[in-house]
């Protein structure tokens, strides 16, 4: 009898060891390579069993139940980081868990260049997989949302700071746009706002001016000179006559600016409307913002583009017209007095 019990005990232990071996083999053996990269989204606060089920449905693991038991036994079932994960190579169930514990989630790289508009950014975000462009455009033009982010304007044009950003595919439009505005607030300091006020400009007006400077020249050394031209013209109540503002006010601009466009009144046509446009026409970078606040101490009132992309600056209309004849005989005269 004792011998029979001993045999049963040995068999039971052997069976338990074999089951334990099979269980851990199940969790440590990589599965077959996926035919294409597989994305698994883990929401914030999601139960581990839910995540494991997604892995099983995607055929990345053989058993959600087994993986859940192991994770609870190890105490790692509450350590999964939320985010979107992409799996392109065969990994064992345990390795999959470790990847999600370490937070190796997918990140989308977004670069907003200086001078880009809300529409440009929205298209970039859509192409990056962060959501429909229309959603970003609508939110960026929502006055309540702009005010909630500390922007004293009816939209976010001008306040989406050009820089490199990284987002999770699960980030909502509000979180994404908030990151751009947050970067603006860190760059446009309280001291800069005070300098703008001392010069007689609101923050919104200064950002608007910076956006026009940004679109007029890509050369950093020229921006204080362009700023001086516009500041000098504003002081003299001369129209800015800046082509980029006219273009911004044209819906579905085809790339060909005509004299008729220059003569058509829109809120952004600085040939027909006095002063600054009603708001920014692009999102300026740090250099343009600083140039708007600190114009060069020069008397220039005009500038014209040379063939190499630089500009010639002049104080008198006669000198400006001669420069136009040299560099842009076939183009319309820019920045003439109204």
C-alpha atoms as a printed R data frame, in Angstrom:
    type eleno elety resid chain resno       x       y       z
1   ATOM     1    CA   UNK     A     1   0.000   0.000   0.000
2   ATOM     2    CA   UNK     A     2   2.773   2.370   0.983
3   ATOM     3    CA   UNK     A     3   4.642   1.482  -2.159
4   ATOM     4    CA   UNK     A     4   1.563   2.264  -4.272
5   ATOM     5    CA   UNK     A     5   1.130   5.631  -2.583
6   ATOM     6    CA   UNK     A     6   4.800   6.382  -3.173
7   ATOM     7    CA   UNK     A     7   4.435   5.519  -6.831
8   ATOM     8    CA   UNK     A     8   1.369   7.748  -7.114
9   ATOM     9    CA   UNK     A     9   3.243  10.595  -5.433
10  ATOM    10    CA   UNK     A    10   6.195  10.232  -7.777
11  ATOM    11    CA   UNK     A    11   3.847  10.133 -10.781
12  ATOM    12    CA   UNK     A    12   1.993  13.216  -9.508
13  ATOM    13    CA   UNK     A    13   5.226  15.126  -8.965
14  ATOM    14    CA   UNK     A    14   6.473  14.104 -12.369
15  ATOM    15    CA   UNK     A    15   3.186  15.146 -13.960
16  ATOM    16    CA   UNK     A    16   3.322  18.463 -12.100
17  ATOM    17    CA   UNK     A    17   6.879  19.067 -13.212
18  ATOM    18    CA   UNK     A    18   5.966  18.197 -16.771
19  ATOM    19    CA   UNK     A    19   2.952  20.507 -16.649
20  ATOM    20    CA   UNK     A    20   5.091  23.273 -15.177
21  ATOM    21    CA   UNK     A    21   7.693  22.712 -17.886
22  ATOM    22    CA   UNK     A    22   5.032  22.774 -20.609
23  ATOM    23    CA   UNK     A    23   3.484  25.910 -19.080
24  ATOM    24    CA   UNK     A    24   6.731  27.863 -19.067
25  ATOM    25    CA   UNK     A    25   7.739  26.470 -22.448
26  ATOM    26    CA   UNK     A    26   4.462  27.859 -23.761
27  ATOM    27    CA   UNK     A    27   5.403  31.293 -22.415
28  ATOM    28    CA   UNK     A    28   9.075  31.284 -23.363
29  ATOM    29    CA   UNK     A    29   8.831  29.961 -26.916
30  ATOM    30    CA   UNK     A    30   8.552  32.625 -29.669
31  ATOM    31    CA   UNK     A    31   5.567  32.258 -31.929
32  ATOM    32    CA   UNK     A    32   5.628  32.269 -35.736
33  ATOM    33    CA   UNK     A    33   6.738  35.511 -37.439
34  ATOM    34    CA   UNK     A    34   3.758  37.758 -38.212
35  ATOM    35    CA   UNK     A    35   3.101  38.187 -41.957
36  ATOM    36    CA   UNK     A    36   3.069  41.984 -41.419
37  ATOM    37    CA   UNK     A    37   3.737  44.292 -38.474
38  ATOM    38    CA   UNK     A    38   0.925  44.021 -35.925
39  ATOM    39    CA   UNK     A    39  -0.160  46.959 -33.797
40  ATOM    40    CA   UNK     A    40  -1.648  46.472 -30.349
41  ATOM    41    CA   UNK     A    41  -3.177  49.455 -28.541
42  ATOM    42    CA   UNK     A    42  -3.129  49.460 -24.751
43  ATOM    43    CA   UNK     A    43  -5.421  52.057 -23.203
44  ATOM    44    CA   UNK     A    44  -4.582  53.778 -19.934
45  ATOM    45    CA   UNK     A    45  -5.859  51.666 -17.035
46  ATOM    46    CA   UNK     A    46  -6.608  48.686 -19.277
47  ATOM    47    CA   UNK     A    47  -6.860  45.301 -17.495
48  ATOM    48    CA   UNK     A    48  -4.048  42.890 -18.286
49  ATOM    49    CA   UNK     A    49  -6.490  40.177 -19.329
50  ATOM    50    CA   UNK     A    50  -7.897  42.555 -21.960
51  ATOM    51    CA   UNK     A    51  -4.405  43.201 -23.313
52  ATOM    52    CA   UNK     A    52  -3.597  39.498 -23.313
53  ATOM    53    CA   UNK     A    53  -6.786  38.749 -25.224
54  ATOM    54    CA   UNK     A    54  -5.780  41.290 -27.892
55  ATOM    55    CA   UNK     A    55  -2.424  39.496 -28.195
56  ATOM    56    CA   UNK     A    56  -4.136  36.124 -28.552
57  ATOM    57    CA   UNK     A    57  -6.617  37.399 -31.143
58  ATOM    58    CA   UNK     A    58  -3.672  38.790 -33.118
59  ATOM    59    CA   UNK     A    59  -2.034  35.333 -32.853
60  ATOM    60    CA   UNK     A    60   1.002  36.750 -31.096
61  ATOM    61    CA   UNK     A    61   0.537  34.399 -28.130
62  ATOM    62    CA   UNK     A    62  -1.094  30.958 -27.867
63  ATOM    63    CA   UNK     A    63  -3.047  31.549 -24.653
64  ATOM    64    CA   UNK     A    64  -4.270  34.765 -23.017
65  ATOM    65    CA   UNK     A    65  -5.313  32.718 -19.973
66  ATOM    66    CA   UNK     A    66  -1.833  31.257 -19.452
67  ATOM    67    CA   UNK     A    67  -0.129  34.618 -19.891
68  ATOM    68    CA   UNK     A    68  -2.545  36.272 -17.452
69  ATOM    69    CA   UNK     A    69  -1.876  33.590 -14.828
70  ATOM    70    CA   UNK     A    70   1.884  34.047 -15.233
71  ATOM    71    CA   UNK     A    71   1.653  37.864 -15.093
72  ATOM    72    CA   UNK     A    72  -0.421  37.760 -11.910
73  ATOM    73    CA   UNK     A    73   1.933  35.220 -10.330
74  ATOM    74    CA   UNK     A    74   4.917  37.435 -11.148
75  ATOM    75    CA   UNK     A    75   3.093  40.593 -10.095
76  ATOM    76    CA   UNK     A    76   3.640  42.323 -13.418
77  ATOM    77    CA   UNK     A    77   0.031  42.465 -14.575
78  ATOM    78    CA   UNK     A    78  -0.273  46.087 -13.373
79  ATOM    79    CA   UNK     A    79   3.008  47.246 -14.868
80  ATOM    80    CA   UNK     A    80   2.027  47.413 -18.549
81  ATOM    81    CA   UNK     A    81   2.541  50.915 -19.974
82  ATOM    82    CA   UNK     A    82  -0.283  52.308 -22.053
83  ATOM    83    CA   UNK     A    83   0.433  53.154 -25.676
84  ATOM    84    CA   UNK     A    84   0.499  51.665 -29.150
85  ATOM    85    CA   UNK     A    85   2.922  48.774 -29.661
86  ATOM    86    CA   UNK     A    86   4.093  47.354 -32.950
87  ATOM    87    CA   UNK     A    87   5.349  43.791 -33.271
88  ATOM    88    CA   UNK     A    88   7.183  42.850 -36.435
89  ATOM    89    CA   UNK     A    89   9.276  39.881 -35.298
90  ATOM    90    CA   UNK     A    90   8.478  36.688 -33.364
91  ATOM    91    CA   UNK     A    91   8.715  37.181 -29.598
92  ATOM    92    CA   UNK     A    92   7.843  34.903 -26.726
93  ATOM    93    CA   UNK     A    93   4.806  35.858 -24.634
94  ATOM    94    CA   UNK     A    94   7.105  36.817 -21.770
95  ATOM    95    CA   UNK     A    95   9.208  38.987 -24.111
96  ATOM    96    CA   UNK     A    96   6.021  40.670 -25.354
97  ATOM    97    CA   UNK     A    97   5.088  41.524 -21.789
98  ATOM    98    CA   UNK     A    98   8.564  42.870 -21.069
99  ATOM    99    CA   UNK     A    99   8.362  45.112 -24.114
100 ATOM   100    CA   UNK     A   100   5.099  46.573 -22.886
101 ATOM   101    CA   UNK     A   101   6.389  46.880 -19.323
102 ATOM   102    CA   UNK     A   102   9.374  48.902 -20.530
103 ATOM   103    CA   UNK     A   103   7.123  51.281 -22.466
104 ATOM   104    CA   UNK     A   104   8.710  50.624 -25.869
105 ATOM   105    CA   UNK     A   105   5.589  52.016 -27.496
106 ATOM   106    CA   UNK     A   106   5.318  53.426 -30.995
107 ATOM   107    CA   UNK     A   107   6.149  57.113 -31.276
108 ATOM   108    CA   UNK     A   108   5.292  59.288 -34.244
109 ATOM   109    CA   UNK     A   109   7.903  61.870 -35.201
110 ATOM   110    CA   UNK     A   110   6.423  65.227 -36.219
111 ATOM   111    CA   UNK     A   111   8.474  68.119 -37.569
112 ATOM   112    CA   UNK     A   112   6.743  71.474 -37.919
113 ATOM   113    CA   UNK     A   113   8.989  73.776 -39.999
114 ATOM   114    CA   UNK     A   114   9.112  77.505 -39.419
115 ATOM   115    CA   UNK     A   115   6.452  79.302 -41.420
116 ATOM   116    CA   UNK     A   116   4.069  76.335 -41.634
117 ATOM   117    CA   UNK     A   117   0.357  77.026 -41.207
118 ATOM   118    CA   UNK     A   118  -2.346  75.227 -39.233
119 ATOM   119    CA   UNK     A   119  -3.404  73.517 -42.465
120 ATOM   120    CA   UNK     A   120   0.181  72.388 -43.133
121 ATOM   121    CA   UNK     A   121   0.442  70.930 -39.631
122 ATOM   122    CA   UNK     A   122  -2.928  69.197 -39.871
123 ATOM   123    CA   UNK     A   123  -1.880  67.436 -43.083
124 ATOM   124    CA   UNK     A   124   1.428  66.395 -41.490
125 ATOM   125    CA   UNK     A   125  -0.356  64.980 -38.444
126 ATOM   126    CA   UNK     A   126  -2.816  63.053 -40.612
127 ATOM   127    CA   UNK     A   127  -0.006  61.569 -42.697
128 ATOM   128    CA   UNK     A   128   1.741  60.581 -39.492
129 ATOM   129    CA   UNK     A   129  -1.282  58.593 -38.398
130 ATOM   130    CA   UNK     A   130  -2.499  60.877 -35.612
131 ATOM   131    CA   UNK     A   131  -5.974  61.459 -36.986
132 ATOM   132    CA   UNK     A   132  -7.931  63.283 -39.691
133 ATOM   133    CA   UNK     A   133  -6.582  66.698 -40.693
134 ATOM   134    CA   UNK     A   134 -10.081  68.161 -40.426
135 ATOM   135    CA   UNK     A   135 -10.195  67.340 -36.716
136 ATOM   136    CA   UNK     A   136  -6.983  69.280 -36.041
137 ATOM   137    CA   UNK     A   137  -8.057  72.226 -38.191
138 ATOM   138    CA   UNK     A   138 -11.411  72.484 -36.427
139 ATOM   139    CA   UNK     A   139  -9.849  72.345 -32.967
140 ATOM   140    CA   UNK     A   140  -7.112  74.811 -33.893
141 ATOM   141    CA   UNK     A   141  -9.793  77.305 -34.939
142 ATOM   142    CA   UNK     A   142 -11.904  76.794 -31.808
143 ATOM   143    CA   UNK     A   143 -11.751  80.019 -29.723
144 ATOM   144    CA   UNK     A   144 -12.714  78.219 -26.496
145 ATOM   145    CA   UNK     A   145  -9.890  75.714 -26.920
146 ATOM   146    CA   UNK     A   146  -7.387  78.488 -27.686
147 ATOM   147    CA   UNK     A   147  -8.445  80.378 -24.567
148 ATOM   148    CA   UNK     A   148  -8.139  77.208 -22.473
149 ATOM   149    CA   UNK     A   149  -4.473  77.054 -23.487
150 ATOM   150    CA   UNK     A   150  -3.795  80.630 -22.448
151 ATOM   151    CA   UNK     A   151  -3.958  82.101 -25.956
152 ATOM   152    CA   UNK     A   152  -5.672  85.481 -26.187
153 ATOM   153    CA   UNK     A   153  -6.891  84.895 -29.728
154 ATOM   154    CA   UNK     A   154  -9.676  83.066 -31.539
155 ATOM   155    CA   UNK     A   155  -7.411  80.307 -32.839
156 ATOM   156    CA   UNK     A   156  -3.980  78.741 -32.650
157 ATOM   157    CA   UNK     A   157  -2.473  79.993 -35.907
158 ATOM   158    CA   UNK     A   158   0.847  81.549 -34.921
159 ATOM   159    CA   UNK     A   159   1.021  79.774 -31.553
160 ATOM   160    CA   UNK     A   160   1.963  76.266 -32.755
161 ATOM   161    CA   UNK     A   161   5.674  76.519 -32.218
162 ATOM   162    CA   UNK     A   162   7.840  75.030 -35.010
163 ATOM   163    CA   UNK     A   163   9.947  72.226 -33.564
164 ATOM   164    CA   UNK     A   164  10.382  68.446 -33.485
165 ATOM   165    CA   UNK     A   165   7.813  66.505 -31.475
166 ATOM   166    CA   UNK     A   166   7.080  62.871 -30.641
167 ATOM   167    CA   UNK     A   167   3.567  61.583 -30.049
168 ATOM   168    CA   UNK     A   168   1.855  58.306 -29.351
169 ATOM   169    CA   UNK     A   169  -0.656  57.208 -32.013
170 ATOM   170    CA   UNK     A   170  -3.177  57.179 -29.159
171 ATOM   171    CA   UNK     A   171  -2.729  60.874 -28.342
172 ATOM   172    CA   UNK     A   172  -5.862  62.905 -29.007
173 ATOM   173    CA   UNK     A   173  -5.958  66.116 -31.030
174 ATOM   174    CA   UNK     A   174  -6.221  68.216 -27.877
175 ATOM   175    CA   UNK     A   175  -3.085  66.689 -26.385
176 ATOM   176    CA   UNK     A   176  -1.143  67.056 -29.638
177 ATOM   177    CA   UNK     A   177  -2.024  70.715 -30.189
178 ATOM   178    CA   UNK     A   178  -1.451  71.469 -26.503
179 ATOM   179    CA   UNK     A   179   2.142  70.273 -26.881
180 ATOM   180    CA   UNK     A   180   2.782  72.786 -29.682
181 ATOM   181    CA   UNK     A   181   1.231  75.637 -27.697
182 ATOM   182    CA   UNK     A   182   3.096  74.625 -24.569
183 ATOM   183    CA   UNK     A   183   6.353  74.920 -26.488
184 ATOM   184    CA   UNK     A   184   5.305  78.396 -27.668
185 ATOM   185    CA   UNK     A   185   4.731  79.494 -24.070
186 ATOM   186    CA   UNK     A   186   8.195  78.264 -23.103
187 ATOM   187    CA   UNK     A   187   9.821  80.242 -25.944
188 ATOM   188    CA   UNK     A   188   7.756  83.431 -25.883
189 ATOM   189    CA   UNK     A   189   8.580  84.453 -22.336
190 ATOM   190    CA   UNK     A   190   6.931  86.965 -20.035
191 ATOM   191    CA   UNK     A   191   9.908  89.256 -20.658
192 ATOM   192    CA   UNK     A   192   9.220  89.152 -24.397
193 ATOM   193    CA   UNK     A   193   5.550  89.934 -23.769
194 ATOM   194    CA   UNK     A   194   6.608  92.912 -21.651
195 ATOM   195    CA   UNK     A   195   8.931  94.142 -24.405
196 ATOM   196    CA   UNK     A   196   6.089  93.881 -26.908
197 ATOM   197    CA   UNK     A   197   3.827  95.931 -24.638
198 ATOM   198    CA   UNK     A   198   6.545  98.555 -24.183
199 ATOM   199    CA   UNK     A   199   6.757  98.853 -27.982
200 ATOM   200    CA   UNK     A   200   2.994  99.345 -28.172
201 ATOM   201    CA   UNK     A   201   2.059  95.853 -29.367
202 ATOM   202    CA   UNK     A   202  -0.088  93.155 -27.811
203 ATOM   203    CA   UNK     A   203   1.285  89.619 -27.813
204 ATOM   204    CA   UNK     A   204  -1.132  88.761 -30.616
205 ATOM   205    CA   UNK     A   205   0.047  91.699 -32.707
206 ATOM   206    CA   UNK     A   206   3.683  90.809 -32.141
207 ATOM   207    CA   UNK     A   207   3.114  87.180 -33.108
208 ATOM   208    CA   UNK     A   208   1.238  88.394 -36.189
209 ATOM   209    CA   UNK     A   209   4.155  90.620 -37.176
210 ATOM   210    CA   UNK     A   210   6.594  87.768 -36.581
211 ATOM   211    CA   UNK     A   211   4.562  85.493 -38.859
212 ATOM   212    CA   UNK     A   212   4.766  88.018 -41.712
213 ATOM   213    CA   UNK     A   213   8.524  88.382 -41.173
214 ATOM   214    CA   UNK     A   214   8.830  84.588 -41.207
215 ATOM   215    CA   UNK     A   215   7.089  84.327 -44.566
216 ATOM   216    CA   UNK     A   216   9.017  87.208 -46.133
217 ATOM   217    CA   UNK     A   217  12.532  85.841 -45.625
218 ATOM   218    CA   UNK     A   218  14.123  82.572 -44.600
219 ATOM   219    CA   UNK     A   219  17.441  84.295 -43.883
220 ATOM   220    CA   UNK     A   220  17.949  84.874 -40.185
221 ATOM   221    CA   UNK     A   221  20.265  87.850 -40.701
222 ATOM   222    CA   UNK     A   222  17.604  89.647 -42.755
223 ATOM   223    CA   UNK     A   223  14.734  89.273 -40.330
224 ATOM   224    CA   UNK     A   224  15.584  92.285 -38.112
225 ATOM   225    CA   UNK     A   225  15.813  94.383 -41.300
226 ATOM   226    CA   UNK     A   226  12.417  93.170 -42.555
227 ATOM   227    CA   UNK     A   227  11.039  93.842 -39.095
228 ATOM   228    CA   UNK     A   228  12.409  97.384 -39.244
229 ATOM   229    CA   UNK     A   229  10.727  97.996 -42.612
230 ATOM   230    CA   UNK     A   230   7.339  96.914 -41.304
231 ATOM   231    CA   UNK     A   231   7.703  98.750 -37.986
232 ATOM   232    CA   UNK     A   232   8.769 101.922 -39.838
233 ATOM   233    CA   UNK     A   233   5.797 101.659 -42.206
234 ATOM   234    CA   UNK     A   234   3.370 101.115 -39.323
235 ATOM   235    CA   UNK     A   235   4.679 104.213 -37.575
236 ATOM   236    CA   UNK     A   236   4.079 106.237 -40.739
237 ATOM   237    CA   UNK     A   237   0.616 104.700 -41.310
238 ATOM   238    CA   UNK     A   238   1.867 103.232 -44.585
239 ATOM   239    CA   UNK     A   239   0.304  99.956 -45.765
240 ATOM   240    CA   UNK     A   240   2.559  96.944 -45.242
241 ATOM   241    CA   UNK     A   241   1.914  95.658 -48.767
242 ATOM   242    CA   UNK     A   242   3.208  92.178 -47.945
243 ATOM   243    CA   UNK     A   243   2.454  89.504 -50.530
244 ATOM   244    CA   UNK     A   244   2.317  86.609 -48.028
245 ATOM   245    CA   UNK     A   245  -0.596  88.205 -46.180
246 ATOM   246    CA   UNK     A   246  -2.537  88.537 -49.443
247 ATOM   247    CA   UNK     A   247  -1.851  84.897 -50.273
248 ATOM   248    CA   UNK     A   248  -3.043  83.771 -46.823
249 ATOM   249    CA   UNK     A   249  -6.364  85.494 -47.423
250 ATOM   250    CA   UNK     A   250  -6.979  83.730 -50.751
251 ATOM   251    CA   UNK     A   251  -8.924  80.494 -50.440
252 ATOM   252    CA   UNK     A   252  -7.328  77.662 -52.429
253 ATOM   253    CA   UNK     A   253  -4.469  79.844 -53.686
254 ATOM   254    CA   UNK     A   254  -3.095  78.394 -56.943
255 ATOM   255    CA   UNK     A   255   0.443  79.709 -56.599
256 ATOM   256    CA   UNK     A   256   0.043  82.602 -59.038
257 ATOM   257    CA   UNK     A   257  -0.369  85.981 -57.327
258 ATOM   258    CA   UNK     A   258  -1.995  88.452 -59.723
259 ATOM   259    CA   UNK     A   259  -2.598  92.191 -59.684
260 ATOM   260    CA   UNK     A   260  -6.290  91.421 -59.312
261 ATOM   261    CA   UNK     A   261  -5.446  89.517 -56.114
262 ATOM   262    CA   UNK     A   262  -3.581  92.567 -54.813
263 ATOM   263    CA   UNK     A   263  -6.600  94.751 -55.488
264 ATOM   264    CA   UNK     A   264  -9.223  92.386 -54.039
265 ATOM   265    CA   UNK     A   265 -10.138  93.375 -50.510
266 ATOM   266    CA   UNK     A   266  -9.865  90.711 -47.823
267 ATOM   267    CA   UNK     A   267  -9.046  91.136 -44.127
268 ATOM   268    CA   UNK     A   268  -5.526  89.878 -44.901
269 ATOM   269    CA   UNK     A   269  -4.818  92.071 -47.928
270 ATOM   270    CA   UNK     A   270  -2.244  94.535 -46.582
271 ATOM   271    CA   UNK     A   271  -2.295  96.391 -49.897
272 ATOM   272    CA   UNK     A   272  -5.909  97.454 -49.355
273 ATOM   273    CA   UNK     A   273  -6.195  97.256 -45.538
274 ATOM   274    CA   UNK     A   274  -4.166  99.413 -43.131
275 ATOM   275    CA   UNK     A   275  -1.993  98.081 -40.328
276 ATOM   276    CA   UNK     A   276  -1.285  94.484 -39.446
277 ATOM   277    CA   UNK     A   277  -3.500  91.659 -40.673
278 ATOM   278    CA   UNK     A   278  -6.096  90.490 -38.116
279 ATOM   279    CA   UNK     A   279  -3.959  87.548 -37.031
280 ATOM   280    CA   UNK     A   280  -0.863  85.467 -37.774
281 ATOM   281    CA   UNK     A   281  -0.494  84.030 -41.265
282 ATOM   282    CA   UNK     A   282   1.848  81.217 -40.208
283 ATOM   283    CA   UNK     A   283   3.636  79.837 -37.173
284 ATOM   284    CA   UNK     A   284   6.876  81.765 -36.635
285 ATOM   285    CA   UNK     A   285  10.022  80.385 -35.066
286 ATOM   286    CA   UNK     A   286  12.182  81.906 -32.349
287 ATOM   287    CA   UNK     A   287  14.282  83.969 -34.777
288 ATOM   288    CA   UNK     A   288  11.249  85.688 -36.322
289 ATOM   289    CA   UNK     A   289   9.705  86.331 -32.903
290 ATOM   290    CA   UNK     A   290  12.912  87.946 -31.669
291 ATOM   291    CA   UNK     A   291  13.206  89.991 -34.868
292 ATOM   292    CA   UNK     A   292   9.659  91.274 -34.438
293 ATOM   293    CA   UNK     A   293  10.486  92.439 -30.920
294 ATOM   294    CA   UNK     A   294  13.999  93.716 -31.756
295 ATOM   295    CA   UNK     A   295  13.993  95.341 -35.222
296 ATOM   296    CA   UNK     A   296  17.220  96.672 -36.662
297 ATOM   297    CA   UNK     A   297  17.848 100.382 -36.064
298 ATOM   298    CA   UNK     A   298  17.611 101.383 -39.730
299 ATOM   299    CA   UNK     A   299  15.370 103.823 -41.665
300 ATOM   300    CA   UNK     A   300  14.402 101.373 -44.428
301 ATOM   301    CA   UNK     A   301  10.864 101.451 -45.813
302 ATOM   302    CA   UNK     A   302  11.223  99.088 -48.790
303 ATOM   303    CA   UNK     A   303  12.821  95.817 -49.788
304 ATOM   304    CA   UNK     A   304  12.899  93.759 -52.944
305 ATOM   305    CA   UNK     A   305  14.081  90.207 -53.598
306 ATOM   306    CA   UNK     A   306  17.258  89.563 -55.533
307 ATOM   307    CA   UNK     A   307  17.723  86.543 -57.800
308 ATOM   308    CA   UNK     A   308  19.644  84.656 -55.067
309 ATOM   309    CA   UNK     A   309  16.846  84.942 -52.527
310 ATOM   310    CA   UNK     A   310  18.397  87.777 -50.519
311 ATOM   311    CA   UNK     A   311  16.842  91.234 -50.407
312 ATOM   312    CA   UNK     A   312  17.906  94.783 -51.108
313 ATOM   313    CA   UNK     A   313  16.648  97.341 -48.599
314 ATOM   314    CA   UNK     A   314  16.047 101.008 -49.341
315 ATOM   315    CA   UNK     A   315  14.773 104.138 -47.648
316 ATOM   316    CA   UNK     A   316  13.367 106.054 -50.615
317 ATOM   317    CA   UNK     A   317  10.810 104.996 -53.207
318 ATOM   318    CA   UNK     A   318  13.100 106.147 -56.010
319 ATOM   319    CA   UNK     A   319  15.902 103.830 -54.826
320 ATOM   320    CA   UNK     A   320  13.410 101.022 -54.369
321 ATOM   321    CA   UNK     A   321  12.039 101.397 -57.887
322 ATOM   322    CA   UNK     A   322  15.550 101.279 -59.308
323 ATOM   323    CA   UNK     A   323  16.145  98.062 -57.370
324 ATOM   324    CA   UNK     A   324  12.890  96.630 -58.704
325 ATOM   325    CA   UNK     A   325  13.996  97.451 -62.257
326 ATOM   326    CA   UNK     A   326  17.254  95.616 -61.626
327 ATOM   327    CA   UNK     A   327  15.874  92.500 -59.999
328 ATOM   328    CA   UNK     A   328  12.218  92.120 -60.880
329 ATOM   329    CA   UNK     A   329  11.459  93.859 -64.148
330 ATOM   330    CA   UNK     A   330   8.747  91.371 -64.995
331 ATOM   331    CA   UNK     A   331   7.122  91.358 -61.569
332 ATOM   332    CA   UNK     A   332   4.851  93.823 -59.812
333 ATOM   333    CA   UNK     A   333   6.362  96.515 -57.615
334 ATOM   334    CA   UNK     A   334   6.263  95.486 -53.984
335 ATOM   335    CA   UNK     A   335   6.014  97.699 -50.940
336 ATOM   336    CA   UNK     A   336   5.127 100.899 -52.763
337 ATOM   337    CA   UNK     A   337   3.312 103.680 -50.990
338 ATOM   338    CA   UNK     A   338  -0.436 103.590 -51.139
